[in-house]
C-alpha cells in the first residue's frame, strides 16, 4: 500500500479514481462503514499510535489521546450521528417567476480528494480531513507528513487494514514526492501546513482548476485585559501554549498586555508552569520535544541574545527547549516577525485595548485570536474590529473540539473550513436541482415574441418587490 512516488503512483491514483467512478464510495452504508472502521482502528491501535507519536514528538500518551486520537473519535461520532440528516436534500422555496416547481440542494461527492498532512498533529490533521472526505462520499489519497515518520509509516500500514483499500490510498513522501503527486488531477486538495507551501499547492491546483482548502498558520495573538482573572488566564495560556511543546497551529503566539497587567501576570504564569510541568519541565513526561534539528536550530536562533524571564534552557541532544516566557518584547523583535511554533511566549506591552486592536489589525489575519477579559463590551469591540479564523474568549485552542464550529483561517491563515457539517460542505458539491411540471406551462407567458402586452406584464413582474415589508 505504501509507495514512494513512481509512475506506479499515477496508477495508484487512477485505481482510486476507478473506485470512485464505479460508485463504490457513494452509498451511505459504505461511508458509515468506513467511519466506524476508522474509529475501530483508533481504539484497537491506540497504543501503537501513542508509541508512534511518542517517537516523533515525545508526546505523552495522555496528550495523544486528548489532542489527537480523541479529536478524531469525537469528529467521527458526531458525523455518524448526523450524517444522514446532513446529506438529506434541502428544499428551497420557489419564486413566483418559476412556480410551480420544486427546488432542492443535493450534496454530491466531488471525486478523489488529496489530503496533505503536517507533522505537528500527524494523526488528527490527517484523519479528521480523511473522515470528512469519506463521509461526503469521496475516494481519498492521503499523504502524511514525512517529518513525523513513525506516524506516517504506521498510518500507511494500518489504514489499508481497516478501510476499503480500493478507495483509500496512503502515499508516503516529502516535498519531492508531493510535488509529483500534485501533477495528478484531483477533485479537491486539502492541505495543512505553512503558507509558503500552501501557495505551491494552490498554484499546482490551479493547473487543473482543482478547489483547495488551505489550513495554514500564522501568529495567533492574545490580549489580556486589566480585568482578566489572572490565575485562570495563566493556567489556560500555559496549557494552550505549551501543549505539544508549542508546536500547535492554534497556540497563542504572543501576548499583548499593558506593562502593569504583564507584571501582575508573570508570577501567575510561573506558578502555572510549575503546577503543570513541575519545577524541572525537562524531567516532566508531559512536556514534548521539538520535532527535528532544523526546527530546534530555528527556535534557539530566536532566543539568541534575548533574556528570558522564565525558562530559556535548551538541550540539543534531546531537542528540549524549556517553556520560555519573555516580558517586554519589542514589536520589531525577530520573535514578532515569524510564527514561533515552539515553546516560546513573548509578551508585548501595549497601552490598552485600542493599541492591541491596532497591532493585531496591522498584521496578517491570524488563525485564532484570544481575548481574556470579563467585559462583554470589550468582547463585542474585538469581534467587530478584528478579523481572525476563530475567536476565543478566555480560552485558547479549544474551539477545535466543538464539531459545530467551523475550523479554518482567513486571509493569510487559510482558505476554507472543516469539522462536522462544514467538512461535508467542503468535500461536496452543492448541486442545484430544479424540476418543473410540464403542465401548467407557465413559462409560455415569458416566451418571445415580446408583444406590448407581454412587455408590460414582464415589467410589472420585475417591478414587484420580493422584499418583505419587515425587510424594507
Ligand atoms: P509544511 O508546509 O512544511 O508541510 C506540510 C505538508 O506539505 C507535508 O506533508 C510536506 O510533505 C508537504 N510539503 C512540504 N514542502 C512541500 C513542497 N515544496 N511541495 C509540496 N509539498 C510540500 O508544514 P509543517 O511544517 O508540516 O506544519 C507547520 C505549519 O503548518 C505551521 O505554519 C502551522 O501553523 C501550520 N499548521 C496549520 C494547521 C491548521 O489547522 N490551520 C495545523 C497544523 C499546522
Boltz pocket constraint, residues with backbone or C-beta under 6 A from the ligand:
constraints:
  - pocket:
      binder: B
      contacts: [[A, 116], [A, 117], [A, 118], [A, 119], [A, 120], [A, 121], [A, 125], [A, 143], [A, 144], [A, 145], [A, 146], [A, 147], [A, 173], [A, 174], [A, 175], [A, 176], [A, 178], [A, 179], [A, 192], [A, 193], [A, 194], [A, 195], [A, 197], [A, 198], [A, 200], [A, 214], [A, 215], [A, 216], [A, 217], [A, 218], [A, 248], [A, 249], [A, 339], [A, 341], [A, 367], [A, 409], [A, 413], [A, 414]]
      max_distance: 6.0
